Amino acid sequence: MTIYRVSRIVYGLIGILYLVIGFGSMLVPTGWMPHGLVGDIVMREMTNPFTEHLLQEFGTVVVAVGLVFLWCARQPKPSRALHWIMTFYLSLDALIHWVGPQGVIGDWSRGIINSIPFVVMLLLGLLQLRGSQQHERN
């Protein structure tokens, strides 16, 4: 299996994950999500219409990111530039979970979990780069 095939599979999985998160974020404030899926903590935070609106806007952005990943998964050869742009986006997403309102490393588990997509994309990008360099040498 080539690195490009692996990349396309990873793009598809990340795309599906982001679509689920995005649509979920858009539905939570409407009350259409089953309460058991949302949890008490999230429902307690949903007391302000502005916060609810921001969550829905976040959801639309995440849906767009998910669609970009799914588009990348359908391409025969991934775009190196788009790959690095998406990796940069995921690095920013990871960073805000390490340094945020709670300070530096406010929550280890949230920081680690939200860094996984960035690390996966970084590794894939480096492997793609190495693969293309080896292909050029041959």
C-alpha positions as CSV (number, residue, x, y, z in Angstrom):
1,M,0.0,0.0,0.0
2,T,1.5,3.4,-1.0
3,I,1.7,6.4,1.2
4,Y,-0.8,8.2,-1.1
5,R,-3.4,5.4,-0.5
6,V,-2.8,5.6,3.3
7,S,-3.1,9.4,3.1
8,R,-6.5,9.1,1.2
9,I,-7.8,6.7,3.9
10,V,-6.7,9.0,6.7
11,Y,-8.2,12.1,4.9
12,G,-11.5,10.2,4.6
13,L,-11.5,9.2,8.3
14,I,-10.7,12.7,9.5
15,G,-13.3,14.1,7.1
16,I,-16.0,11.9,8.5
17,L,-15.0,12.7,12.1
18,Y,-15.1,16.4,11.4
19,L,-18.5,16.2,9.7
20,V,-19.9,14.4,12.8
21,I,-18.4,17.0,15.1
22,G,-19.5,19.9,13.0
23,F,-23.1,18.7,12.5
24,G,-23.2,17.8,16.2
25,S,-22.0,21.3,17.2
26,M,-24.7,22.8,15.0
27,L,-27.4,20.7,16.5
28,V,-26.6,20.9,20.2
29,P,-28.0,24.4,20.7
30,T,-31.2,23.6,18.9
31,G,-32.1,20.8,21.4
32,W,-32.4,18.3,18.6
33,M,-29.5,16.2,19.9
34,P,-30.5,13.4,22.3
35,H,-29.6,14.5,25.8
36,G,-27.7,11.3,26.5
37,L,-25.2,12.2,23.7
38,V,-24.7,15.7,24.8
39,G,-24.1,15.3,28.6
40,D,-25.0,17.5,31.5
41,I,-21.8,19.7,31.4
42,V,-22.5,20.8,27.9
43,M,-26.2,21.5,28.6
44,R,-25.3,23.6,31.6
45,E,-23.0,25.8,29.5
46,M,-25.7,26.4,26.9
47,T,-27.3,29.2,28.8
48,N,-26.3,32.1,26.6
49,P,-27.8,32.7,23.1
50,F,-24.4,34.2,22.0
51,T,-22.5,31.1,23.2
52,E,-25.0,28.8,21.4
53,H,-24.6,30.9,18.2
54,L,-20.8,30.7,18.4
55,L,-21.1,26.9,18.8
56,Q,-23.2,26.7,15.7
57,E,-20.8,28.9,13.7
58,F,-17.9,26.7,14.9
59,G,-19.9,23.7,13.6
60,T,-20.2,25.2,10.1
61,V,-16.5,25.8,9.9
62,V,-15.8,22.2,11.1
63,V,-18.2,20.9,8.5
64,A,-16.3,22.9,5.8
65,V,-13.0,21.4,7.1
66,G,-14.5,17.9,7.0
67,L,-15.7,18.4,3.4
68,V,-12.2,19.6,2.4
69,F,-10.7,16.4,3.9
70,L,-13.3,14.3,2.0
71,W,-12.5,16.1,-1.2
72,C,-8.8,15.4,-0.6
73,A,-9.6,11.7,0.0
74,R,-11.2,11.5,-3.5
75,Q,-8.2,12.9,-5.3
76,P,-5.9,10.3,-7.1
77,K,-2.8,12.1,-5.7
78,P,-3.1,14.3,-2.7
79,S,-2.1,18.0,-3.1
80,R,1.1,18.6,-1.1
81,A,0.2,22.3,-0.6
82,L,-3.3,21.6,0.6
83,H,-2.0,18.9,2.9
84,W,0.4,21.4,4.6
85,I,-2.3,24.0,4.8
86,M,-4.6,21.5,6.6
87,T,-1.7,20.5,8.8
88,F,-1.1,24.1,9.7
89,Y,-4.9,24.5,10.6
90,L,-4.7,21.4,12.8
91,S,-1.6,22.8,14.5
92,L,-3.5,25.9,15.4
93,D,-6.4,23.8,16.6
94,A,-4.0,21.7,18.8
95,L,-2.3,24.8,20.1
96,I,-5.5,26.4,21.4
97,H,-6.1,23.2,23.4
98,W,-2.7,23.5,25.0
99,V,-2.7,27.2,25.7
100,G,-6.2,28.7,26.3
101,P,-8.4,30.3,28.9
102,Q,-7.3,27.9,31.6
103,G,-3.6,28.8,30.9
104,V,-0.8,26.7,29.6
105,I,-1.7,23.0,29.6
106,G,-5.1,23.6,31.2
107,D,-6.2,20.1,30.5
108,W,-3.7,17.4,29.5
109,S,-6.3,15.0,28.0
110,R,-7.9,17.6,25.9
111,G,-4.5,18.8,24.6
112,I,-3.4,15.3,23.8
113,I,-6.6,14.3,22.1
114,N,-6.8,17.4,20.0
115,S,-3.1,17.0,18.9
116,I,-3.7,13.6,17.4
117,P,-5.0,14.8,14.0
118,F,-2.1,17.3,13.8
119,V,0.5,14.6,14.6
120,V,-1.0,12.2,12.1
121,M,-1.1,14.8,9.3
122,L,2.5,15.9,10.2
123,L,3.7,12.3,9.9
124,L,1.8,11.7,6.7
125,G,3.3,14.9,5.2
126,L,6.8,13.9,6.2
127,L,6.3,10.4,4.7
128,Q,4.9,11.9,1.5
129,L,7.9,14.2,1.3
130,R,10.3,11.3,1.8
131,G,8.4,9.1,-0.7
132,S,8.6,11.8,-3.4
133,Q,12.3,12.4,-2.8
134,Q,13.0,8.6,-3.1
135,H,10.9,8.5,-6.3
136,E,12.9,11.5,-7.8
137,R,16.2,9.7,-7.0
138,N,15.1,6.5,-8.9
